[in-house]
Amino acid sequence: MQIELRFFASVREQLGTSHEAVTVPDTLRTAGDVRHWLMARGPVWADVLAEGRALRMAVDHQIVPADTAIHEGCEVAFFPPVTGG
């Protein structure tokens, strides 16, 4: 399945990329699966996307929980929580 990845703010800065198109394995079904798959890319990825980190995920521009399904052509985004003030 082909999906678009987007990385924003400090996540983008730490990973050194803002977006990429990837083909993910058929075993990936959720946004959380994508997160864990990306963590396997190496230590920096594992640290930036680690469980317990303040991190939000969105699928097709909607903030979602980790168990949200992904689909062909969707956009999965990762970003830190945003506060106003």
N, CA, C and O atoms as CSV, one atom per row, in Angstrom:
chain,resi,resn,atom,element,x,y,z
A,1,MET,N,N,0.841,-1.168,0.000
A,1,MET,CA,C,0.000,0.000,0.000
A,1,MET,C,C,0.890,1.236,0.000
A,1,MET,O,O,1.882,1.306,0.726
A,2,GLN,N,N,0.523,2.193,-0.815
A,2,GLN,CA,C,1.263,3.461,-0.916
A,2,GLN,C,C,0.573,4.500,-0.028
A,2,GLN,O,O,-0.641,4.688,-0.114
A,3,ILE,N,N,1.362,5.180,0.835
A,3,ILE,CA,C,0.825,6.252,1.665
A,3,ILE,C,C,1.795,7.429,1.658
A,3,ILE,O,O,2.959,7.294,1.279
A,4,GLU,N,N,1.297,8.575,2.082
A,4,GLU,CA,C,2.126,9.779,2.230
A,4,GLU,C,C,2.406,9.983,3.712
A,4,GLU,O,O,1.501,9.869,4.539
A,5,LEU,N,N,3.639,10.279,4.045
A,5,LEU,CA,C,4.017,10.603,5.415
A,5,LEU,C,C,4.329,12.084,5.490
A,5,LEU,O,O,4.943,12.643,4.581
A,6,ARG,N,N,3.908,12.720,6.571
A,6,ARG,CA,C,4.208,14.132,6.830
A,6,ARG,C,C,4.730,14.248,8.255
A,6,ARG,O,O,4.235,13.595,9.174
A,7,PHE,N,N,5.741,15.093,8.416
A,7,PHE,CA,C,6.340,15.332,9.724
A,7,PHE,C,C,6.397,16.832,9.950
A,7,PHE,O,O,6.831,17.580,9.074
A,8,PHE,N,N,5.955,17.277,11.134
A,8,PHE,CA,C,5.843,18.705,11.405
A,8,PHE,C,C,6.628,19.113,12.649
A,8,PHE,O,O,6.873,18.312,13.551
A,9,ALA,N,N,7.014,20.398,12.662
A,9,ALA,CA,C,7.642,21.066,13.813
A,9,ALA,C,C,8.890,20.309,14.278
A,9,ALA,O,O,9.744,19.965,13.461
A,10,SER,N,N,8.999,20.050,15.573
A,10,SER,CA,C,10.213,19.422,16.111
A,10,SER,C,C,10.422,18.011,15.574
A,10,SER,O,O,11.562,17.557,15.472
A,11,VAL,N,N,9.355,17.317,15.233
A,11,VAL,CA,C,9.490,15.976,14.654
A,11,VAL,C,C,10.222,16.081,13.313
A,11,VAL,O,O,11.138,15.306,13.038
A,12,ARG,N,N,9.818,17.035,12.492
A,12,ARG,CA,C,10.466,17.278,11.198
A,12,ARG,C,C,11.937,17.642,11.400
A,12,ARG,O,O,12.811,17.125,10.704
A,13,GLU,N,N,12.199,18.521,12.340
A,13,GLU,CA,C,13.574,18.952,12.586
A,13,GLU,C,C,14.463,17.800,13.037
A,13,GLU,O,O,15.596,17.675,12.573
A,14,GLN,N,N,13.965,16.970,13.923
A,14,GLN,CA,C,14.765,15.867,14.439
A,14,GLN,C,C,14.984,14.766,13.404
A,14,GLN,O,O,16.041,14.135,13.384
A,15,LEU,N,N,13.995,14.533,12.549
A,15,LEU,CA,C,14.121,13.479,11.540
A,15,LEU,C,C,14.794,13.981,10.265
A,15,LEU,O,O,15.278,13.182,9.463
A,16,GLY,N,N,14.827,15.293,10.076
A,16,GLY,CA,C,15.476,15.864,8.904
A,16,GLY,C,C,14.690,15.706,7.622
A,16,GLY,O,O,15.259,15.750,6.531
A,17,THR,N,N,13.381,15.523,7.745
A,17,THR,CA,C,12.532,15.414,6.559
A,17,THR,C,C,11.129,15.891,6.904
A,17,THR,O,O,10.680,15.763,8.042
A,18,SER,N,N,10.443,16.443,5.906
A,18,SER,CA,C,9.081,16.912,6.145
A,18,SER,C,C,8.024,15.988,5.538
A,18,SER,O,O,6.878,15.965,5.988
A,19,HIS,N,N,8.412,15.237,4.525
A,19,HIS,CA,C,7.438,14.325,3.916
A,19,HIS,C,C,8.133,13.289,3.045
A,19,HIS,O,O,9.269,13.468,2.606
A,20,GLU,N,N,7.417,12.214,2.815
A,20,GLU,CA,C,7.872,11.208,1.859
A,20,GLU,C,C,6.709,10.304,1.487
A,20,GLU,O,O,5.764,10.129,2.257
A,21,ALA,N,N,6.794,9.748,0.320
A,21,ALA,CA,C,5.834,8.744,-0.132
A,21,ALA,C,C,6.488,7.389,0.094
A,21,ALA,O,O,7.642,7.182,-0.282
A,22,VAL,N,N,5.758,6.472,0.704
A,22,VAL,CA,C,6.314,5.160,1.001
A,22,VAL,C,C,5.322,4.071,0.631
A,22,VAL,O,O,4.112,4.286,0.575
A,23,THR,N,N,5.877,2.904,0.384
A,23,THR,CA,C,5.067,1.700,0.246
A,23,THR,C,C,5.249,0.921,1.529
A,23,THR,O,O,6.363,0.516,1.861
A,24,VAL,N,N,4.163,0.708,2.253
A,24,VAL,CA,C,4.234,0.007,3.529
A,24,VAL,C,C,3.829,-1.450,3.345
A,24,VAL,O,O,3.070,-1.776,2.433
A,25,PRO,N,N,4.334,-2.323,4.208
A,25,PRO,CA,C,3.956,-3.738,4.119
A,25,PRO,C,C,2.453,-3.924,4.323
A,25,PRO,O,O,1.808,-3.126,5.003
A,26,ASP,N,N,1.913,-4.968,3.739
A,26,ASP,CA,C,0.484,-5.262,3.863
A,26,ASP,C,C,0.068,-5.540,5.304
A,26,ASP,O,O,-1.116,-5.459,5.632
A,27,THR,N,N,1.021,-5.863,6.161
A,27,THR,CA,C,0.715,-6.149,7.561
A,27,THR,C,C,0.373,-4.899,8.354
A,27,THR,O,O,-0.192,-5.004,9.442
A,28,LEU,N,N,0.698,-3.727,7.844
A,28,LEU,CA,C,0.382,-2.479,8.534
A,28,LEU,C,C,-1.065,-2.113,8.257
A,28,LEU,O,O,-1.480,-1.991,7.104
A,29,ARG,N,N,-1.824,-1.941,9.325
A,29,ARG,CA,C,-3.255,-1.658,9.191
A,29,ARG,C,C,-3.685,-0.353,9.847
A,29,ARG,O,O,-4.728,0.199,9.498
A,30,THR,N,N,-2.882,0.153,10.806
A,30,THR,CA,C,-3.293,1.331,11.587
A,30,THR,C,C,-2.194,2.391,11.616
A,30,THR,O,O,-1.053,2.133,11.232
A,31,ALA,N,N,-2.559,3.581,12.076
A,31,ALA,CA,C,-1.575,4.654,12.241
A,31,ALA,C,C,-0.501,4.230,13.241
A,31,ALA,O,O,0.674,4.549,13.057
A,32,GLY,N,N,-0.886,3.525,14.281
A,32,GLY,CA,C,0.079,3.027,15.257
A,32,GLY,C,C,1.043,2.030,14.644
A,32,GLY,O,O,2.225,2.016,14.988
A,33,ASP,N,N,0.547,1.188,13.733
A,33,ASP,CA,C,1.428,0.249,13.022
A,33,ASP,C,C,2.474,1.013,12.221
A,33,ASP,O,O,3.642,0.627,12.188
A,34,VAL,N,N,2.054,2.098,11.575
A,34,VAL,CA,C,2.990,2.916,10.791
A,34,VAL,C,C,4.054,3.505,11.716
A,34,VAL,O,O,5.240,3.505,11.384
A,35,ARG,N,N,3.634,3.999,12.857
A,35,ARG,CA,C,4.576,4.561,13.834
A,35,ARG,C,C,5.632,3.528,14.224
A,35,ARG,O,O,6.825,3.829,14.219
A,36,HIS,N,N,5.201,2.320,14.560
A,36,HIS,CA,C,6.145,1.271,14.969
A,36,HIS,C,C,7.052,0.849,13.817
A,36,HIS,O,O,8.232,0.564,14.025
A,37,TRP,N,N,6.512,0.810,12.622
A,37,TRP,CA,C,7.312,0.468,11.434
A,37,TRP,C,C,8.396,1.512,11.220
A,37,TRP,O,O,9.540,1.169,10.921
A,38,LEU,N,N,8.047,2.778,11.369
A,38,LEU,CA,C,9.038,3.846,11.213
A,38,LEU,C,C,10.094,3.797,12.319
A,38,LEU,O,O,11.261,4.095,12.066
A,39,MET,N,N,9.709,3.431,13.518
A,39,MET,CA,C,10.659,3.342,14.627
A,39,MET,C,C,11.764,2.324,14.333
A,39,MET,O,O,12.879,2.452,14.839
A,40,ALA,N,N,11.459,1.333,13.531
A,40,ALA,CA,C,12.441,0.301,13.180
A,40,ALA,C,C,13.500,0.811,12.204
A,40,ALA,O,O,14.452,0.090,11.906
A,41,ARG,N,N,13.358,2.030,11.704
A,41,ARG,CA,C,14.339,2.592,10.770
A,41,ARG,C,C,15.685,2.887,11.429
A,41,ARG,O,O,16.701,2.982,10.739
A,42,GLY,N,N,15.705,3.031,12.722
A,42,GLY,CA,C,16.969,3.302,13.394
A,42,GLY,C,C,16.790,4.079,14.675
A,42,GLY,O,O,15.672,4.454,15.027
A,43,PRO,N,N,17.896,4.327,15.384
A,43,PRO,CA,C,17.831,4.960,16.701
A,43,PRO,C,C,17.164,6.334,16.732
A,43,PRO,O,O,16.379,6.613,17.639
A,44,VAL,N,N,17.455,7.183,15.776
A,44,VAL,CA,C,16.830,8.514,15.775
A,44,VAL,C,C,15.324,8.379,15.615
A,44,VAL,O,O,14.561,9.012,16.345
A,45,TRP,N,N,14.901,7.568,14.676
A,45,TRP,CA,C,13.467,7.349,14.449
A,45,TRP,C,C,12.819,6.747,15.693
A,45,TRP,O,O,11.737,7.173,16.099
A,46,ALA,N,N,13.473,5.764,16.296
A,46,ALA,CA,C,12.929,5.122,17.492
A,46,ALA,C,C,12.781,6.127,18.628
A,46,ALA,O,O,11.796,6.085,19.366
A,47,ASP,N,N,13.743,7.027,18.778
A,47,ASP,CA,C,13.691,8.014,19.841
A,47,ASP,C,C,12.594,9.053,19.594
A,47,ASP,O,O,11.805,9.355,20.490
A,48,VAL,N,N,12.551,9.590,18.390
A,48,VAL,CA,C,11.583,10.653,18.070
A,48,VAL,C,C,10.145,10.152,18.134
A,48,VAL,O,O,9.255,10.885,18.566
A,49,LEU,N,N,9.907,8.918,17.711
A,49,LEU,CA,C,8.550,8.374,17.637
A,49,LEU,C,C,8.204,7.437,18.794
A,49,LEU,O,O,7.164,6.780,18.764
A,50,ALA,N,N,9.062,7.367,19.809
A,50,ALA,CA,C,8.899,6.420,20.920
A,50,ALA,C,C,7.555,6.556,21.621
A,50,ALA,O,O,7.002,7.648,21.747
A,51,GLU,N,N,7.048,5.413,22.072
A,51,GLU,CA,C,5.853,5.410,22.915
A,51,GLU,C,C,6.167,6.229,24.156
A,51,GLU,O,O,7.299,6.211,24.638
A,52,GLY,N,N,5.202,6.931,24.666
A,52,GLY,CA,C,5.416,7.753,25.836
A,52,GLY,C,C,5.836,9.177,25.501
A,52,GLY,O,O,5.774,10.062,26.354
A,53,ARG,N,N,6.262,9.401,24.258
A,53,ARG,CA,C,6.600,10.753,23.812
A,53,ARG,C,C,5.308,11.519,23.556
A,53,ARG,O,O,4.306,10.943,23.132
A,54,ALA,N,N,5.342,12.812,23.815
A,54,ALA,CA,C,4.196,13.653,23.481
A,54,ALA,C,C,4.178,13.789,21.964
A,54,ALA,O,O,4.957,14.554,21.395
A,55,LEU,N,N,3.300,13.057,21.320
A,55,LEU,CA,C,3.259,13.003,19.865
A,55,LEU,C,C,1.821,12.802,19.421
A,55,LEU,O,O,1.092,11.999,20.003
A,56,ARG,N,N,1.422,13.515,18.415
A,56,ARG,CA,C,0.090,13.368,17.833
A,56,ARG,C,C,0.228,12.736,16.464
A,56,ARG,O,O,1.247,12.880,15.788
A,57,MET,N,N,-0.831,12.029,16.068
A,57,MET,CA,C,-0.893,11.438,14.734
A,57,MET,C,C,-2.185,11.890,14.084
A,57,MET,O,O,-3.199,12.104,14.748
A,58,ALA,N,N,-2.123,12.030,12.774
A,58,ALA,CA,C,-3.323,12.375,12.015
A,58,ALA,C,C,-3.376,11.503,10.767
A,58,ALA,O,O,-2.346,11.179,10.176
A,59,VAL,N,N,-4.576,11.133,10.380
A,59,VAL,CA,C,-4.802,10.427,9.118
A,59,VAL,C,C,-5.738,11.305,8.309
A,59,VAL,O,O,-6.843,11.635,8.739
A,60,ASP,N,N,-5.272,11.674,7.132
A,60,ASP,CA,C,-6.062,12.536,6.240
A,60,ASP,C,C,-6.566,13.791,6.958
A,60,ASP,O,O,-7.743,14.140,6.867
A,61,HIS,N,N,-5.659,14.460,7.670
A,61,HIS,CA,C,-5.898,15.752,8.313
A,61,HIS,C,C,-6.810,15.707,9.537
A,61,HIS,O,O,-7.297,16.745,9.984
A,62,GLN,N,N,-7.043,14.510,10.082
A,62,GLN,CA,C,-7.846,14.373,11.289
A,62,GLN,C,C,-6.977,13.749,12.380
A,62,GLN,O,O,-6.395,12.685,12.165
A,63,ILE,N,N,-6.879,14.391,13.548
A,63,ILE,CA,C,-6.134,13.812,14.659
A,63,ILE,C,C,-6.841,12.528,15.071
A,63,ILE,O,O,-8.058,12.499,15.253
A,64,VAL,N,N,-6.046,11.464,15.215
A,64,VAL,CA,C,-6.626,10.143,15.444
A,64,VAL,C,C,-5.862,9.374,16.525
A,64,VAL,O,O,-4.701,9.671,16.805
A,65,PRO,N,N,-6.528,8.381,17.129
A,65,PRO,CA,C,-5.822,7.469,18.024
A,65,PRO,C,C,-5.023,6.450,17.201
A,65,PRO,O,O,-5.229,6.308,15.995
A,66,ALA,N,N,-4.123,5.756,17.868
A,66,ALA,CA,C,-3.216,4.821,17.195
A,66,ALA,C,C,-3.934,3.691,16.470
A,66,ALA,O,O,-3.392,3.140,15.511
A,67,ASP,N,N,-5.136,3.333,16.902
A,67,ASP,CA,C,-5.822,2.194,16.290
A,67,ASP,C,C,-6.659,2.573,15.063
A,67,ASP,O,O,-7.447,1.760,14.578
A,68,THR,N,N,-6.494,3.790,14.565
A,68,THR,CA,C,-7.228,4.234,13.378
A,68,THR,C,C,-6.669,3.567,12.125
A,68,THR,O,O,-5.456,3.536,11.916
A,69,ALA,N,N,-7.553,3.041,11.306
A,69,ALA,CA,C,-7.156,2.336,10.083
A,69,ALA,C,C,-6.538,3.288,9.065
A,69,ALA,O,O,-6.935,4.447,8.946
A,70,ILE,N,N,-5.566,2.769,8.340
A,70,ILE,CA,C,-4.995,3.491,7.201
A,70,ILE,C,C,-5.528,2.858,5.929
A,70,ILE,O,O,-6.065,1.751,5.953
A,71,HIS,N,N,-5.379,3.567,4.813
A,71,HIS,CA,C,-5.879,3.050,3.542
A,71,HIS,C,C,-4.979,3.536,2.409
A,71,HIS,O,O,-4.198,4.472,2.581
A,72,GLU,N,N,-5.094,2.910,1.286
A,72,GLU,CA,C,-4.313,3.269,0.104
A,72,GLU,C,C,-4.425,4.761,-0.166
A,72,GLU,O,O,-5.523,5.312,-0.236
A,73,GLY,N,N,-3.274,5.406,-0.315
A,73,GLY,CA,C,-3.230,6.815,-0.669
A,73,GLY,C,C,-3.450,7.788,0.469
A,73,GLY,O,O,-3.476,8.998,0.244
A,74,CYS,N,N,-3.610,7.294,1.684
A,74,CYS,CA,C,-3.862,8.213,2.796
A,74,CYS,C,C,-2.596,8.972,3.189
A,74,CYS,O,O,-1.482,8.606,2.813
A,75,GLU,N,N,-2.804,10.028,3.950
A,75,GLU,CA,C,-1.700,10.800,4.503
A,75,GLU,C,C,-1.654,10.542,6.002
A,75,GLU,O,O,-2.655,10.712,6.698
A,76,VAL,N,N,-0.494,10.132,6.496
A,76,VAL,CA,C,-0.296,9.928,7.933
A,76,VAL,C,C,0.714,10.966,8.389
A,76,VAL,O,O,1.825,11.035,7.863
A,77,ALA,N,N,0.324,11.774,9.372
A,77,ALA,CA,C,1.175,12.863,9.840
A,77,ALA,C,C,1.524,12.666,11.310
A,77,ALA,O,O,0.746,12.112,12.088
A,78,PHE,N,N,2.717,13.137,11.665
A,78,PHE,CA,C,3.213,13.075,13.034
A,78,PHE,C,C,3.649,14.467,13.447
A,78,PHE,O,O,4.348,15.146,12.696
A,79,PHE,N,N,3.240,14.903,14.643
A,79,PHE,CA,C,3.595,16.239,15.111
A,79,PHE,C,C,3.462,16.302,16.625
A,79,PHE,O,O,2.722,15.525,17.229
A,80,PRO,N,N,4.195,17.246,17.236
A,80,PRO,CA,C,4.077,17.415,18.683
A,80,PRO,C,C,2.754,18.093,19.016
A,80,PRO,O,O,2.152,18.739,18.158
A,81,PRO,N,N,2.300,17.947,20.261
A,81,PRO,CA,C,1.081,18.673,20.661
A,81,PRO,C,C,1.312,20.179,20.523
A,81,PRO,O,O,2.426,20.670,20.703
A,82,VAL,N,N,0.269,20.876,20.211
A,82,VAL,CA,C,0.372,22.321,20.014
A,82,VAL,C,C,-0.395,22.991,21.154
A,82,VAL,O,O,-1.501,22.575,21.501
A,83,THR,N,N,0.193,24.011,21.718
A,83,THR,CA,C,-0.509,24.774,22.745
A,83,THR,C,C,-0.677,26.205,22.283
A,83,THR,O,O,0.149,26.738,21.542
A,84,GLY,N,N,-1.720,26.797,22.714
A,84,GLY,CA,C,-1.967,28.193,22.365
A,84,GLY,C,C,-1.586,29.104,23.521
A,84,GLY,O,O,-1.215,28.641,24.600
A,85,GLY,N,N,-1.680,30.382,23.282
A,85,GLY,CA,C,-1.408,31.250,24.411
A,85,GLY,C,C,-1.089,32.645,24.054
A,85,GLY,O,O,-0.842,33.467,24.936
